[in-house]
């Protein structure tokens, strides 16, 4: 999983939620760094901020969905931009999900789970996780908050 967010605090909070659900994650602080990581790592889901310096999340999402190698990577956009037009625009750029910050941990993990199970091309779970323990992980993170 690749988390792309220019805020260290937010990126680390998202990473903690993702890891509590039994997933592995790496962080990129801008879209240039994300592009470099995509060249050297397999990514099963991308969690992408919208407002970042340089190329914004909408632009990067559109590029990823147009790229033959990366177009099947599910993208969850997360932003404080939470109007209907923002959600519409995110989906129009190719985002598979659009969550508003601060996202509820259970909502984020549910979105991740739905996206990774809908695309079987890459193993998604850590090998030590079974469905029963994953359900327990979801219950444990219910009390977490992003930020």
NORWOZI-V451924 format. One record per pair of residues at least 12 apart in sequence whose ideal C-beta (glycine too) atoms are under 7 Angstrom apart, sorted by the first residue. I is the first residue (numbers start at 1). GAP is how many residues later the second one is. D is the distance in Angstrom with one decimal. If there is no record, write none. Layout:
BEGIN
i:I gap:GAP d:D
i:I gap:GAP d:D
END
This chain:
BEGIN
i:1 gap:17 d:5.7
i:1 gap:22 d:5.4
i:1 gap:23 d:6.5
i:1 gap:24 d:4.4
i:1 gap:42 d:6.8
i:1 gap:43 d:6.2
i:1 gap:44 d:5.0
i:1 gap:46 d:6.9
i:2 gap:24 d:5.8
i:2 gap:26 d:6.3
i:2 gap:32 d:6.2
i:2 gap:35 d:6.0
i:2 gap:41 d:4.6
i:2 gap:44 d:4.8
i:3 gap:12 d:5.9
i:3 gap:22 d:5.6
i:3 gap:24 d:4.9
i:3 gap:44 d:4.8
i:4 gap:24 d:4.8
i:4 gap:27 d:6.6
i:4 gap:30 d:4.5
i:4 gap:42 d:6.5
i:4 gap:43 d:6.9
i:4 gap:44 d:4.8
i:4 gap:45 d:6.1
i:5 gap:44 d:4.1
i:6 gap:23 d:5.4
i:6 gap:24 d:6.0
i:6 gap:43 d:6.5
i:6 gap:46 d:4.5
i:6 gap:47 d:6.2
i:9 gap:138 d:6.6
i:10 gap:137 d:6.6
i:11 gap:16 d:4.7
i:13 gap:133 d:4.9
i:13 gap:134 d:5.6
i:14 gap:33 d:5.9
i:14 gap:132 d:6.6
i:15 gap:12 d:6.2
i:17 gap:88 d:4.6
i:17 gap:91 d:5.6
i:17 gap:92 d:6.7
i:17 gap:124 d:6.0
i:17 gap:127 d:5.9
i:17 gap:129 d:6.7
i:18 gap:94 d:7.0
i:20 gap:117 d:6.0
i:20 gap:120 d:6.3
i:20 gap:121 d:4.5
i:20 gap:124 d:6.8
i:21 gap:88 d:4.3
i:21 gap:91 d:6.6
i:21 gap:116 d:5.1
i:21 gap:117 d:6.7
i:21 gap:120 d:6.3
i:22 gap:103 d:6.0
i:22 gap:104 d:5.2
i:22 gap:107 d:4.1
i:22 gap:112 d:5.6
i:22 gap:115 d:5.3
i:23 gap:89 d:6.6
i:24 gap:102 d:6.5
i:26 gap:15 d:6.7
i:30 gap:22 d:5.8
i:30 gap:23 d:6.5
i:30 gap:24 d:5.6
i:31 gap:21 d:6.7
i:31 gap:23 d:6.3
i:31 gap:24 d:4.3
i:31 gap:29 d:4.3
i:32 gap:22 d:6.8
i:34 gap:26 d:6.9
i:38 gap:32 d:6.1
i:42 gap:80 d:5.9
i:43 gap:30 d:5.5
i:44 gap:72 d:5.7
i:44 gap:78 d:4.8
i:44 gap:80 d:5.1
i:45 gap:28 d:7.0
i:45 gap:29 d:5.0
i:45 gap:31 d:6.6
i:45 gap:67 d:5.7
i:45 gap:70 d:5.5
i:45 gap:71 d:6.0
i:46 gap:27 d:5.6
i:46 gap:29 d:4.8
i:47 gap:29 d:4.9
i:47 gap:31 d:6.0
i:48 gap:12 d:6.5
i:48 gap:13 d:6.1
i:48 gap:27 d:5.6
i:48 gap:28 d:6.9
i:48 gap:29 d:5.2
i:49 gap:29 d:6.1
i:49 gap:30 d:6.2
i:50 gap:27 d:5.9
i:50 gap:29 d:3.7
i:50 gap:31 d:5.4
i:51 gap:28 d:6.4
i:51 gap:30 d:6.7
i:57 gap:20 d:5.8
i:57 gap:22 d:7.0
i:58 gap:31 d:6.3
i:58 gap:32 d:6.8
i:58 gap:35 d:4.9
i:61 gap:14 d:5.4
i:61 gap:16 d:6.5
i:61 gap:32 d:4.4
i:61 gap:33 d:5.2
i:61 gap:34 d:5.5
i:62 gap:31 d:4.5
i:62 gap:32 d:6.2
i:65 gap:29 d:3.2
i:72 gap:47 d:6.4
i:72 gap:49 d:6.7
i:74 gap:22 d:4.4
i:74 gap:41 d:3.9
i:74 gap:45 d:6.3
i:75 gap:19 d:6.6
i:75 gap:20 d:5.0
i:75 gap:21 d:5.6
i:76 gap:20 d:6.6
i:76 gap:21 d:4.3
i:76 gap:23 d:6.2
i:76 gap:35 d:5.5
i:77 gap:13 d:4.4
i:77 gap:18 d:4.3
i:77 gap:21 d:4.8
i:78 gap:21 d:4.9
i:78 gap:23 d:5.5
i:78 gap:25 d:5.9
i:79 gap:21 d:6.8
i:79 gap:22 d:6.1
i:80 gap:20 d:7.0
i:80 gap:21 d:4.9
i:82 gap:18 d:3.9
i:96 gap:19 d:5.7
i:97 gap:14 d:4.6
i:97 gap:18 d:6.9
i:99 gap:12 d:6.5
i:101 gap:45 d:6.4
i:102 gap:43 d:6.4
i:102 gap:44 d:3.9
i:102 gap:45 d:5.1
i:103 gap:43 d:5.2
i:105 gap:36 d:4.2
i:105 gap:37 d:6.7
i:105 gap:39 d:4.2
i:105 gap:41 d:6.8
i:106 gap:32 d:6.3
i:106 gap:35 d:6.5
i:106 gap:36 d:5.1
i:109 gap:29 d:5.6
i:109 gap:32 d:6.1
END
